[in-house]
Amino acid sequence: MRVFKNSWFSRFARREKITDEVLIDAISRAMQGLIDADLGGGVIKRRVARPGQGRSGGYRTIIIFKQNEKAFFMYGFAKSKQENIEKYEEETFKKAAKELLALTDDQLDQLLKSQGLVEVNL
């Protein structure tokens, strides 16, 4: 299983002090079927904890996810600042999921080199 963050999410995680360990935990739970919402088309919503707190008061993340293959953290927000994503955003994530989930390992490696993605080490 390969796990990635896009550049926007990398900045968000750094600013909010969300560690890679927290992200790996979120993916581990998703692999067990524990997701907060399946938006369809390979897009899921998963809670992650604030540092030193629980998941319920933490952040919501939008992840492009394919079981046992790939996961891409795309977007995150604090529930206290944003209720949910808009319908047009959901559709954009679904379109991106089609493209990202179809990428080969070589193509992913090229995106890593160009700094479009950051790999989260398990």
Backbone as XML, in Angstrom:
<?xml version="1.0"?>
<chain id="A" units="angstrom">
  <residue number="1" name="MET">
    <atom name="N" x="0.848" y="-1.178" z="0.000"/>
    <atom name="CA" x="0.000" y="0.000" z="0.000"/>
    <atom name="C" x="0.893" y="1.240" z="0.000"/>
  </residue>
  <residue number="2" name="ARG">
    <atom name="N" x="0.676" y="2.097" z="-0.977"/>
    <atom name="CA" x="1.417" y="3.362" z="-1.042"/>
    <atom name="C" x="0.476" y="4.491" z="-0.650"/>
  </residue>
  <residue number="3" name="VAL">
    <atom name="N" x="0.989" y="5.403" z="0.169"/>
    <atom name="CA" x="0.197" y="6.515" z="0.694"/>
    <atom name="C" x="0.906" y="7.819" z="0.331"/>
  </residue>
  <residue number="4" name="PHE">
    <atom name="N" x="0.129" y="8.785" z="-0.167"/>
    <atom name="CA" x="0.678" y="10.049" z="-0.632"/>
    <atom name="C" x="-0.105" y="11.225" z="-0.060"/>
  </residue>
  <residue number="5" name="LYS">
    <atom name="N" x="0.540" y="12.399" z="-0.086"/>
    <atom name="CA" x="-0.106" y="13.669" z="0.215"/>
    <atom name="C" x="0.149" y="14.562" z="-0.998"/>
  </residue>
  <residue number="6" name="ASN">
    <atom name="N" x="-0.863" y="15.297" z="-1.429"/>
    <atom name="CA" x="-0.584" y="16.290" z="-2.468"/>
    <atom name="C" x="0.064" y="17.500" z="-1.803"/>
  </residue>
  <residue number="7" name="SER">
    <atom name="N" x="0.558" y="18.430" z="-2.580"/>
    <atom name="CA" x="1.307" y="19.551" z="-2.014"/>
    <atom name="C" x="0.426" y="20.415" z="-1.115"/>
  </residue>
  <residue number="8" name="TRP">
    <atom name="N" x="-0.845" y="20.616" z="-1.476"/>
    <atom name="CA" x="-1.743" y="21.405" z="-0.635"/>
    <atom name="C" x="-1.908" y="20.732" z="0.720"/>
  </residue>
  <residue number="9" name="PHE">
    <atom name="N" x="-2.170" y="19.426" z="0.708"/>
    <atom name="CA" x="-2.388" y="18.715" z="1.963"/>
    <atom name="C" x="-1.113" y="18.682" z="2.806"/>
  </residue>
  <residue number="10" name="SER">
    <atom name="N" x="0.036" y="18.574" z="2.175"/>
    <atom name="CA" x="1.303" y="18.595" z="2.917"/>
    <atom name="C" x="1.445" y="19.884" z="3.714"/>
  </residue>
  <residue number="11" name="ARG">
    <atom name="N" x="1.129" y="21.013" z="3.086"/>
    <atom name="CA" x="1.194" y="22.304" z="3.784"/>
    <atom name="C" x="0.172" y="22.374" z="4.919"/>
  </residue>
  <residue number="12" name="PHE">
    <atom name="N" x="-1.047" y="21.900" z="4.639"/>
    <atom name="CA" x="-2.104" y="21.870" z="5.652"/>
    <atom name="C" x="-1.668" y="21.031" z="6.853"/>
  </residue>
  <residue number="13" name="ALA">
    <atom name="N" x="-1.160" y="19.834" z="6.603"/>
    <atom name="CA" x="-0.744" y="18.937" z="7.688"/>
    <atom name="C" x="0.393" y="19.550" z="8.500"/>
  </residue>
  <residue number="14" name="ARG">
    <atom name="N" x="1.341" y="20.163" z="7.836"/>
    <atom name="CA" x="2.460" y="20.793" z="8.534"/>
    <atom name="C" x="1.958" y="21.943" z="9.417"/>
  </residue>
  <residue number="15" name="ARG">
    <atom name="N" x="1.080" y="22.790" z="8.870"/>
    <atom name="CA" x="0.539" y="23.935" z="9.608"/>
    <atom name="C" x="-0.277" y="23.484" z="10.828"/>
  </residue>
  <residue number="16" name="GLU">
    <atom name="N" x="-1.036" y="22.406" z="10.662"/>
    <atom name="CA" x="-1.902" y="21.919" z="11.737"/>
    <atom name="C" x="-1.217" y="20.879" z="12.617"/>
  </residue>
  <residue number="17" name="LYS">
    <atom name="N" x="0.048" y="20.582" z="12.323"/>
    <atom name="CA" x="0.856" y="19.626" z="13.097"/>
    <atom name="C" x="0.260" y="18.214" z="13.078"/>
  </residue>
  <residue number="18" name="ILE">
    <atom name="N" x="-0.242" y="17.820" z="11.917"/>
    <atom name="CA" x="-0.752" y="16.458" z="11.718"/>
    <atom name="C" x="0.418" y="15.619" z="11.234"/>
  </residue>
  <residue number="19" name="THR">
    <atom name="N" x="0.795" y="14.642" z="12.008"/>
    <atom name="CA" x="1.975" y="13.837" z="11.691"/>
    <atom name="C" x="1.651" y="12.726" z="10.688"/>
  </residue>
  <residue number="20" name="ASP">
    <atom name="N" x="2.700" y="12.214" z="10.062"/>
    <atom name="CA" x="2.530" y="11.076" z="9.157"/>
    <atom name="C" x="1.993" y="9.862" z="9.903"/>
  </residue>
  <residue number="21" name="GLU">
    <atom name="N" x="2.341" y="9.710" z="11.174"/>
    <atom name="CA" x="1.836" y="8.590" z="11.963"/>
    <atom name="C" x="0.317" y="8.644" z="12.079"/>
  </residue>
  <residue number="22" name="VAL">
    <atom name="N" x="-0.218" y="9.849" z="12.250"/>
    <atom name="CA" x="-1.672" y="10.022" z="12.326"/>
    <atom name="C" x="-2.306" y="9.662" z="10.984"/>
  </residue>
  <residue number="23" name="LEU">
    <atom name="N" x="-1.668" y="10.058" z="9.889"/>
    <atom name="CA" x="-2.192" y="9.746" z="8.558"/>
    <atom name="C" x="-2.166" y="8.238" z="8.304"/>
  </residue>
  <residue number="24" name="ILE">
    <atom name="N" x="-1.079" y="7.588" z="8.708"/>
    <atom name="CA" x="-0.981" y="6.137" z="8.536"/>
    <atom name="C" x="-2.064" y="5.436" z="9.349"/>
  </residue>
  <residue number="25" name="ASP">
    <atom name="N" x="-2.324" y="5.937" z="10.556"/>
    <atom name="CA" x="-3.399" y="5.365" z="11.369"/>
    <atom name="C" x="-4.747" y="5.495" z="10.656"/>
  </residue>
  <residue number="26" name="ALA">
    <atom name="N" x="-4.981" y="6.649" z="10.036"/>
    <atom name="CA" x="-6.240" y="6.858" z="9.306"/>
    <atom name="C" x="-6.369" y="5.859" z="8.156"/>
  </residue>
  <residue number="27" name="ILE">
    <atom name="N" x="-5.276" y="5.608" z="7.443"/>
    <atom name="CA" x="-5.310" y="4.649" z="6.336"/>
    <atom name="C" x="-5.488" y="3.227" z="6.862"/>
  </residue>
  <residue number="28" name="SER">
    <atom name="N" x="-4.824" y="2.899" z="7.960"/>
    <atom name="CA" x="-4.985" y="1.565" z="8.564"/>
    <atom name="C" x="-6.438" y="1.315" z="8.928"/>
  </residue>
  <residue number="29" name="ARG">
    <atom name="N" x="-7.080" y="2.315" z="9.495"/>
    <atom name="CA" x="-8.500" y="2.177" z="9.852"/>
    <atom name="C" x="-9.371" y="2.063" z="8.599"/>
  </residue>
  <residue number="30" name="ALA">
    <atom name="N" x="-9.050" y="2.828" z="7.585"/>
    <atom name="CA" x="-9.813" y="2.746" z="6.337"/>
    <atom name="C" x="-9.683" y="1.355" z="5.708"/>
  </residue>
  <residue number="31" name="MET">
    <atom name="N" x="-8.485" y="0.782" z="5.809"/>
    <atom name="CA" x="-8.274" y="-0.556" z="5.251"/>
    <atom name="C" x="-9.091" y="-1.607" z="6.005"/>
  </residue>
  <residue number="32" name="GLN">
    <atom name="N" x="-9.453" y="-1.312" z="7.250"/>
    <atom name="CA" x="-10.297" y="-2.208" z="8.039"/>
    <atom name="C" x="-11.779" y="-1.936" z="7.794"/>
  </residue>
  <residue number="33" name="GLY">
    <atom name="N" x="-12.061" y="-0.986" z="6.906"/>
    <atom name="CA" x="-13.441" y="-0.639" z="6.606"/>
    <atom name="C" x="-14.014" y="0.445" z="7.491"/>
  </residue>
  <residue number="34" name="LEU">
    <atom name="N" x="-13.181" y="1.049" z="8.329"/>
    <atom name="CA" x="-13.642" y="2.095" z="9.241"/>
    <atom name="C" x="-13.454" y="3.462" z="8.575"/>
  </residue>
  <residue number="35" name="ILE">
    <atom name="N" x="-14.473" y="3.885" z="7.865"/>
    <atom name="CA" x="-14.444" y="5.194" z="7.208"/>
    <atom name="C" x="-15.637" y="6.002" z="7.696"/>
  </residue>
  <residue number="36" name="ASP">
    <atom name="N" x="-15.529" y="7.296" z="7.610"/>
    <atom name="CA" x="-16.621" y="8.156" z="8.055"/>
    <atom name="C" x="-17.673" y="8.351" z="6.968"/>
  </residue>
  <residue number="37" name="ALA">
    <atom name="N" x="-17.228" y="8.378" z="5.725"/>
    <atom name="CA" x="-18.173" y="8.497" z="4.605"/>
    <atom name="C" x="-17.508" y="8.001" z="3.332"/>
  </residue>
  <residue number="38" name="ASP">
    <atom name="N" x="-18.232" y="7.193" z="2.586"/>
    <atom name="CA" x="-17.795" y="6.773" z="1.255"/>
    <atom name="C" x="-18.533" y="7.659" z="0.268"/>
  </residue>
  <residue number="39" name="LEU">
    <atom name="N" x="-17.797" y="8.557" z="-0.362"/>
    <atom name="CA" x="-18.408" y="9.509" z="-1.292"/>
    <atom name="C" x="-18.553" y="8.926" z="-2.688"/>
  </residue>
  <residue number="40" name="GLY">
    <atom name="N" x="-18.037" y="7.712" z="-2.892"/>
    <atom name="CA" x="-18.129" y="7.055" z="-4.190"/>
    <atom name="C" x="-16.971" y="7.414" z="-5.090"/>
  </residue>
  <residue number="41" name="GLY">
    <atom name="N" x="-16.747" y="6.580" z="-6.075"/>
    <atom name="CA" x="-15.712" y="6.846" z="-7.064"/>
    <atom name="C" x="-14.298" y="6.809" z="-6.521"/>
  </residue>
  <residue number="42" name="GLY">
    <atom name="N" x="-14.086" y="6.103" z="-5.407"/>
    <atom name="CA" x="-12.757" y="6.033" z="-4.817"/>
    <atom name="C" x="-12.429" y="7.175" z="-3.873"/>
  </residue>
  <residue number="43" name="VAL">
    <atom name="N" x="-13.440" y="7.933" z="-3.466"/>
    <atom name="CA" x="-13.236" y="9.075" z="-2.573"/>
    <atom name="C" x="-13.901" y="8.773" z="-1.230"/>
  </residue>
  <residue number="44" name="ILE">
    <atom name="N" x="-13.116" y="8.913" z="-0.148"/>
    <atom name="CA" x="-13.655" y="8.699" z="1.188"/>
    <atom name="C" x="-13.360" y="9.908" z="2.067"/>
  </residue>
  <residue number="45" name="LYS">
    <atom name="N" x="-14.125" y="10.003" z="3.141"/>
    <atom name="CA" x="-13.869" y="11.021" z="4.153"/>
    <atom name="C" x="-13.494" y="10.282" z="5.437"/>
  </residue>
  <residue number="46" name="ARG">
    <atom name="N" x="-12.432" y="10.757" z="6.078"/>
    <atom name="CA" x="-11.935" y="10.106" z="7.290"/>
    <atom name="C" x="-11.511" y="11.170" z="8.288"/>
  </residue>
  <residue number="47" name="ARG">
    <atom name="N" x="-11.859" y="10.964" z="9.546"/>
    <atom name="CA" x="-11.441" y="11.880" z="10.612"/>
    <atom name="C" x="-10.010" y="11.580" z="11.035"/>
  </residue>
  <residue number="48" name="VAL">
    <atom name="N" x="-9.289" y="12.621" z="11.378"/>
    <atom name="CA" x="-7.977" y="12.469" z="12.010"/>
    <atom name="C" x="-7.958" y="13.366" z="13.237"/>
  </residue>
  <residue number="49" name="ALA">
    <atom name="N" x="-7.217" y="12.942" z="14.242"/>
    <atom name="CA" x="-7.181" y="13.646" z="15.516"/>
    <atom name="C" x="-6.331" y="14.900" z="15.460"/>
  </residue>
  <residue number="50" name="ARG">
    <atom name="N" x="-6.721" y="15.874" z="16.256"/>
    <atom name="CA" x="-5.857" y="17.019" z="16.530"/>
    <atom name="C" x="-4.766" y="16.536" z="17.472"/>
  </residue>
  <residue number="51" name="PRO">
    <atom name="N" x="-3.594" y="17.133" z="17.402"/>
    <atom name="CA" x="-2.542" y="16.725" z="18.338"/>
    <atom name="C" x="-3.021" y="16.815" z="19.792"/>
  </residue>
  <residue number="52" name="GLY">
    <atom name="N" x="-2.925" y="15.710" z="20.514"/>
    <atom name="CA" x="-3.310" y="15.664" z="21.914"/>
    <atom name="C" x="-4.801" y="15.556" z="22.168"/>
  </residue>
  <residue number="53" name="GLN">
    <atom name="N" x="-5.596" y="15.375" z="21.119"/>
    <atom name="CA" x="-7.048" y="15.280" z="21.276"/>
    <atom name="C" x="-7.571" y="14.078" z="20.495"/>
  </residue>
  <residue number="54" name="GLY">
    <atom name="N" x="-8.869" y="13.889" z="20.536"/>
    <atom name="CA" x="-9.499" y="12.785" z="19.826"/>
    <atom name="C" x="-9.900" y="13.152" z="18.413"/>
  </residue>
  <residue number="55" name="ARG">
    <atom name="N" x="-10.375" y="12.148" z="17.676"/>
    <atom name="CA" x="-10.764" y="12.356" z="16.282"/>
    <atom name="C" x="-12.049" y="13.161" z="16.129"/>
  </residue>
  <residue number="56" name="SER">
    <atom name="N" x="-12.994" y="13.026" z="17.079"/>
    <atom name="CA" x="-14.292" y="13.673" z="16.897"/>
    <atom name="C" x="-14.183" y="15.196" z="16.822"/>
  </residue>
  <residue number="57" name="GLY">
    <atom name="N" x="-13.250" y="15.796" z="17.535"/>
    <atom name="CA" x="-13.070" y="17.241" z="17.480"/>
    <atom name="C" x="-11.935" y="17.656" z="16.574"/>
  </residue>
  <residue number="58" name="GLY">
    <atom name="N" x="-11.465" y="16.744" z="15.780"/>
    <atom name="CA" x="-10.278" y="16.995" z="14.968"/>
    <atom name="C" x="-10.588" y="17.482" z="13.567"/>
  </residue>
  <residue number="59" name="TYR">
    <atom name="N" x="-9.920" y="16.883" z="12.627"/>
    <atom name="CA" x="-10.001" y="17.300" z="11.236"/>
    <atom name="C" x="-10.715" y="16.247" z="10.392"/>
  </residue>
  <residue number="60" name="ARG">
    <atom name="N" x="-11.302" y="16.706" z="9.312"/>
    <atom name="CA" x="-11.878" y="15.805" z="8.314"/>
    <atom name="C" x="-10.916" y="15.816" z="7.135"/>
  </residue>
  <residue number="61" name="THR">
    <atom name="N" x="-10.642" y="14.660" z="6.601"/>
    <atom name="CA" x="-9.763" y="14.576" z="5.440"/>
    <atom name="C" x="-10.510" y="13.921" z="4.289"/>
  </residue>
  <residue number="62" name="ILE">
    <atom name="N" x="-10.189" y="14.380" z="3.108"/>
    <atom name="CA" x="-10.706" y="13.769" z="1.885"/>
    <atom name="C" x="-9.560" y="12.957" z="1.298"/>
  </residue>
  <residue number="63" name="ILE">
    <atom name="N" x="-9.811" y="11.668" z="1.099"/>
    <atom name="CA" x="-8.780" y="10.743" z="0.649"/>
    <atom name="C" x="-9.264" y="10.018" z="-0.595"/>
  </residue>
  <residue number="64" name="ILE">
    <atom name="N" x="-8.421" y="9.978" z="-1.607"/>
    <atom name="CA" x="-8.667" y="9.106" z="-2.756"/>
    <atom name="C" x="-8.043" y="7.771" z="-2.362"/>
  </residue>
  <residue number="65" name="PHE">
    <atom name="N" x="-8.854" y="6.714" z="-2.393"/>
    <atom name="CA" x="-8.462" y="5.471" z="-1.738"/>
    <atom name="C" x="-8.842" y="4.248" z="-2.570"/>
  </residue>
  <residue number="66" name="LYS">
    <atom name="N" x="-7.871" y="3.359" z="-2.735"/>
    <atom name="CA" x="-8.141" y="2.049" z="-3.334"/>
    <atom name="C" x="-7.532" y="1.004" z="-2.413"/>
  </residue>
  <residue number="67" name="GLN">
    <atom name="N" x="-8.383" y="0.163" z="-1.876"/>
    <atom name="CA" x="-8.003" y="-0.842" z="-0.885"/>
    <atom name="C" x="-6.742" y="-1.605" z="-1.287"/>
  </residue>
  <residue number="68" name="ASN">
    <atom name="N" x="-5.780" y="-1.662" z="-0.382"/>
    <atom name="CA" x="-4.527" y="-2.416" z="-0.545"/>
    <atom name="C" x="-3.642" y="-1.939" z="-1.700"/>
  </residue>
  <residue number="69" name="GLU">
    <atom name="N" x="-3.927" y="-0.779" z="-2.266"/>
    <atom name="CA" x="-3.113" y="-0.289" z="-3.382"/>
    <atom name="C" x="-2.557" y="1.100" z="-3.144"/>
  </residue>
  <residue number="70" name="LYS">
    <atom name="N" x="-3.445" y="2.105" z="-3.138"/>
    <atom name="CA" x="-2.999" y="3.500" z="-3.081"/>
    <atom name="C" x="-3.968" y="4.332" z="-2.253"/>
  </residue>
  <residue number="71" name="ALA">
    <atom name="N" x="-3.412" y="5.372" z="-1.651"/>
    <atom name="CA" x="-4.233" y="6.368" z="-0.966"/>
    <atom name="C" x="-3.576" y="7.729" z="-1.156"/>
  </residue>
  <residue number="72" name="PHE">
    <atom name="N" x="-4.396" y="8.742" z="-1.416"/>
    <atom name="CA" x="-3.921" y="10.097" z="-1.645"/>
    <atom name="C" x="-4.693" y="11.045" z="-0.731"/>
  </residue>
  <residue number="73" name="PHE">
    <atom name="N" x="-4.007" y="11.668" z="0.223"/>
    <atom name="CA" x="-4.636" y="12.697" z="1.042"/>
    <atom name="C" x="-4.715" y="13.950" z="0.185"/>
  </residue>
  <residue number="74" name="MET">
    <atom name="N" x="-5.938" y="14.425" z="-0.046"/>
    <atom name="CA" x="-6.158" y="15.526" z="-0.976"/>
    <atom name="C" x="-6.542" y="16.843" z="-0.305"/>
  </residue>
  <residue number="75" name="TYR">
    <atom name="N" x="-7.328" y="16.749" z="0.778"/>
    <atom name="CA" x="-7.884" y="17.961" z="1.367"/>
    <atom name="C" x="-8.188" y="17.690" z="2.832"/>
  </residue>
  <residue number="76" name="GLY">
    <atom name="N" x="-8.105" y="18.719" z="3.639"/>
    <atom name="CA" x="-8.444" y="18.590" z="5.047"/>
    <atom name="C" x="-9.043" y="19.880" z="5.559"/>
  </residue>
  <residue number="77" name="PHE">
    <atom name="N" x="-9.878" y="19.741" z="6.593"/>
    <atom name="CA" x="-10.489" y="20.920" z="7.189"/>
    <atom name="C" x="-10.919" y="20.602" z="8.614"/>
  </residue>
  <residue number="78" name="ALA">
    <atom name="N" x="-10.944" y="21.641" z="9.431"/>
    <atom name="CA" x="-11.447" y="21.513" z="10.792"/>
    <atom name="C" x="-12.967" y="21.582" z="10.741"/>
  </residue>
  <residue number="79" name="LYS">
    <atom name="N" x="-13.614" y="20.673" z="11.416"/>
    <atom name="CA" x="-15.082" y="20.651" z="11.442"/>
    <atom name="C" x="-15.630" y="21.964" z="12.010"/>
  </residue>
  <residue number="80" name="SER">
    <atom name="N" x="-14.877" y="22.576" z="12.905"/>
    <atom name="CA" x="-15.324" y="23.831" z="13.505"/>
    <atom name="C" x="-15.309" y="25.001" z="12.516"/>
  </residue>
  <residue number="81" name="LYS">
    <atom name="N" x="-14.552" y="24.866" z="11.427"/>
    <atom name="CA" x="-14.436" y="25.944" z="10.450"/>
    <atom name="C" x="-15.227" y="25.703" z="9.177"/>
  </residue>
  <residue number="82" name="GLN">
    <atom name="N" x="-15.539" y="24.448" z="8.902"/>
    <atom name="CA" x="-16.234" y="24.110" z="7.660"/>
    <atom name="C" x="-17.118" y="22.903" z="7.927"/>
  </residue>
  <residue number="83" name="GLU">
    <atom name="N" x="-18.374" y="22.986" z="7.548"/>
    <atom name="CA" x="-19.311" y="21.890" z="7.794"/>
    <atom name="C" x="-18.989" y="20.677" z="6.936"/>
  </residue>
  <residue number="84" name="ASN">
    <atom name="N" x="-18.781" y="20.901" z="5.650"/>
    <atom name="CA" x="-18.524" y="19.799" z="4.723"/>
    <atom name="C" x="-17.980" y="20.388" z="3.424"/>
  </residue>
  <residue number="85" name="ILE">
    <atom name="N" x="-17.643" y="19.517" z="2.483"/>
    <atom name="CA" x="-17.220" y="20.007" z="1.179"/>
    <atom name="C" x="-18.458" y="20.249" z="0.316"/>
  </residue>
  <residue number="86" name="GLU">
    <atom name="N" x="-18.297" y="21.106" z="-0.658"/>
    <atom name="CA" x="-19.391" y="21.405" z="-1.586"/>
    <atom name="C" x="-19.537" y="20.280" z="-2.608"/>
  </residue>
  <residue number="87" name="LYS">
    <atom name="N" x="-20.685" y="20.194" z="-3.225"/>
    <atom name="CA" x="-20.950" y="19.146" z="-4.219"/>
    <atom name="C" x="-19.972" y="19.232" z="-5.395"/>
  </residue>
  <residue number="88" name="TYR">
    <atom name="N" x="-19.661" y="20.444" z="-5.860"/>
    <atom name="CA" x="-18.719" y="20.585" z="-6.974"/>
    <atom name="C" x="-17.316" y="20.118" z="-6.570"/>
  </residue>
  <residue number="89" name="GLU">
    <atom name="N" x="-16.951" y="20.316" z="-5.300"/>
    <atom name="CA" x="-15.654" y="19.834" z="-4.833"/>
    <atom name="C" x="-15.631" y="18.303" z="-4.828"/>
  </residue>
  <residue number="90" name="GLU">
    <atom name="N" x="-16.699" y="17.707" z="-4.367"/>
    <atom name="CA" x="-16.810" y="16.248" z="-4.367"/>
    <atom name="C" x="-16.649" y="15.697" z="-5.779"/>
  </residue>
  <residue number="91" name="GLU">
    <atom name="N" x="-17.296" y="16.319" z="-6.741"/>
    <atom name="CA" x="-17.187" y="15.879" z="-8.133"/>
    <atom name="C" x="-15.761" y="16.038" z="-8.660"/>
  </residue>
  <residue number="92" name="THR">
    <atom name="N" x="-15.097" y="17.107" z="-8.275"/>
    <atom name="CA" x="-13.704" y="17.314" z="-8.677"/>
    <atom name="C" x="-12.815" y="16.214" z="-8.105"/>
  </residue>
  <residue number="93" name="PHE">
    <atom name="N" x="-13.029" y="15.857" z="-6.845"/>
    <atom name="CA" x="-12.241" y="14.781" z="-6.236"/>
    <atom name="C" x="-12.500" y="13.439" z="-6.934"/>
  </residue>
  <residue number="94" name="LYS">
    <atom name="N" x="-13.729" y="13.202" z="-7.339"/>
    <atom name="CA" x="-14.043" y="11.950" z="-8.044"/>
    <atom name="C" x="-13.343" y="11.895" z="-9.404"/>
  </residue>
  <residue number="95" name="LYS">
    <atom name="N" x="-13.278" y="13.013" z="-10.106"/>
    <atom name="CA" x="-12.557" y="13.059" z="-11.375"/>
    <atom name="C" x="-11.065" y="12.820" z="-11.152"/>
  </residue>
  <residue number="96" name="ALA">
    <atom name="N" x="-10.532" y="13.449" z="-10.121"/>
    <atom name="CA" x="-9.114" y="13.255" z="-9.800"/>
    <atom name="C" x="-8.841" y="11.803" z="-9.419"/>
  </residue>
  <residue number="97" name="ALA">
    <atom name="N" x="-9.791" y="11.163" z="-8.739"/>
    <atom name="CA" x="-9.619" y="9.761" z="-8.327"/>
    <atom name="C" x="-9.437" y="8.862" z="-9.535"/>
  </residue>
  <residue number="98" name="LYS">
    <atom name="N" x="-10.215" y="9.090" z="-10.585"/>
    <atom name="CA" x="-10.080" y="8.268" z="-11.796"/>
    <atom name="C" x="-8.659" y="8.338" z="-12.340"/>
  </residue>
  <residue number="99" name="GLU">
    <atom name="N" x="-8.115" y="9.532" z="-12.379"/>
    <atom name="CA" x="-6.766" y="9.716" z="-12.917"/>
    <atom name="C" x="-5.689" y="9.182" z="-11.977"/>
  </residue>
  <residue number="100" name="LEU">
    <atom name="N" x="-5.773" y="9.534" z="-10.696"/>
    <atom name="CA" x="-4.731" y="9.136" z="-9.756"/>
    <atom name="C" x="-4.687" y="7.628" z="-9.526"/>
  </residue>
  <residue number="101" name="LEU">
    <atom name="N" x="-5.839" y="7.000" z="-9.435"/>
    <atom name="CA" x="-5.861" y="5.559" z="-9.174"/>
    <atom name="C" x="-5.407" y="4.748" z="-10.381"/>
  </residue>
  <residue number="102" name="ALA">
    <atom name="N" x="-5.390" y="5.363" z="-11.550"/>
    <atom name="CA" x="-4.940" y="4.677" z="-12.765"/>
    <atom name="C" x="-3.433" y="4.827" z="-12.997"/>
  </residue>
  <residue number="103" name="LEU">
    <atom name="N" x="-2.755" y="5.664" z="-12.213"/>
    <atom name="CA" x="-1.332" y="5.897" z="-12.424"/>
    <atom name="C" x="-0.505" y="4.647" z="-12.109"/>
  </residue>
  <residue number="104" name="THR">
    <atom name="N" x="0.515" y="4.442" z="-12.918"/>
    <atom name="CA" x="1.449" y="3.344" z="-12.669"/>
    <atom name="C" x="2.473" y="3.786" z="-11.623"/>
  </residue>
  <residue number="105" name="ASP">
    <atom name="N" x="3.249" y="2.834" z="-11.116"/>
    <atom name="CA" x="4.304" y="3.175" z="-10.161"/>
    <atom name="C" x="5.320" y="4.130" z="-10.778"/>
  </residue>
  <residue number="106" name="ASP">
    <atom name="N" x="5.649" y="3.934" z="-12.048"/>
    <atom name="CA" x="6.583" y="4.833" z="-12.725"/>
    <atom name="C" x="6.029" y="6.255" z="-12.799"/>
  </residue>
  <residue number="107" name="GLN">
    <atom name="N" x="4.756" y="6.385" z="-13.114"/>
    <atom name="CA" x="4.135" y="7.702" z="-13.186"/>
    <atom name="C" x="4.089" y="8.360" z="-11.802"/>
  </residue>
  <residue number="108" name="LEU">
    <atom name="N" x="3.813" y="7.559" z="-10.771"/>
    <atom name="CA" x="3.812" y="8.089" z="-9.409"/>
    <atom name="C" x="5.205" y="8.569" z="-9.020"/>
  </residue>
  <residue number="109" name="ASP">
    <atom name="N" x="6.213" y="7.801" z="-9.398"/>
    <atom name="CA" x="7.590" y="8.200" z="-9.098"/>
    <atom name="C" x="7.944" y="9.517" z="-9.778"/>
  </residue>
  <residue number="110" name="GLN">
    <atom name="N" x="7.448" y="9.741" z="-10.987"/>
    <atom name="CA" x="7.684" y="11.015" z="-11.678"/>
    <atom name="C" x="7.023" y="12.173" z="-10.916"/>
  </residue>
  <residue number="111" name="LEU">
    <atom name="N" x="5.810" y="11.947" z="-10.427"/>
    <atom name="CA" x="5.136" y="12.988" z="-9.645"/>
    <atom name="C" x="5.882" y="13.270" z="-8.341"/>
  </residue>
  <residue number="112" name="LEU">
    <atom name="N" x="6.464" y="12.244" z="-7.758"/>
    <atom name="CA" x="7.262" y="12.450" z="-6.549"/>
    <atom name="C" x="8.483" y="13.303" z="-6.847"/>
  </residue>
  <residue number="113" name="LYS">
    <atom name="N" x="9.132" y="13.042" z="-7.971"/>
    <atom name="CA" x="10.319" y="13.815" z="-8.357"/>
    <atom name="C" x="9.973" y="15.268" z="-8.664"/>
  </residue>
  <residue number="114" name="SER">
    <atom name="N" x="8.809" y="15.492" z="-9.249"/>
    <atom name="CA" x="8.413" y="16.852" z="-9.602"/>
    <atom name="C" x="7.808" y="17.597" z="-8.410"/>
  </residue>
  <residue number="115" name="GLN">
    <atom name="N" x="7.743" y="16.950" z="-7.263"/>
    <atom name="CA" x="7.231" y="17.512" z="-6.021"/>
    <atom name="C" x="5.732" y="17.790" z="-6.059"/>
  </residue>
  <residue number="116" name="GLY">
    <atom name="N" x="5.011" y="17.115" z="-6.942"/>
    <atom name="CA" x="3.556" y="17.216" z="-6.953"/>
    <atom name="C" x="2.935" y="16.352" z="-5.862"/>
  </residue>
  <residue number="117" name="LEU">
    <atom name="N" x="3.676" y="15.343" z="-5.448"/>
    <atom name="CA" x="3.244" y="14.440" z="-4.388"/>
    <atom name="C" x="4.372" y="14.225" z="-3.403"/>
  </residue>
  <residue number="118" name="VAL">
    <atom name="N" x="3.990" y="13.867" z="-2.184"/>
    <atom name="CA" x="4.933" y="13.458" z="-1.153"/>
    <atom name="C" x="4.475" y="12.092" z="-0.664"/>
  </residue>
  <residue number="119" name="GLU">
    <atom name="N" x="5.386" y="11.137" z="-0.602"/>
    <atom name="CA" x="5.004" y="9.807" z="-0.123"/>
    <atom name="C" x="5.110" y="9.768" z="1.394"/>
  </residue>
  <residue number="120" name="VAL">
    <atom name="N" x="4.079" y="9.192" z="2.005"/>
    <atom name="CA" x="4.049" y="8.991" z="3.449"/>
    <atom name="C" x="4.634" y="7.611" z="3.697"/>
  </residue>
  <residue number="121" name="ASN">
    <atom name="N" x="5.694" y="7.557" z="4.475"/>
    <atom name="CA" x="6.347" y="6.279" z="4.724"/>
    <atom name="C" x="5.633" y="5.502" z="5.810"/>
  </residue>
  <residue number="122" name="LEU">
    <atom name="N" x="5.347" y="4.245" z="5.491"/>
    <atom name="CA" x="4.643" y="3.385" z="6.449"/>
    <atom name="C" x="5.563" y="2.911" z="7.542"/>
  </residue>
</chain>
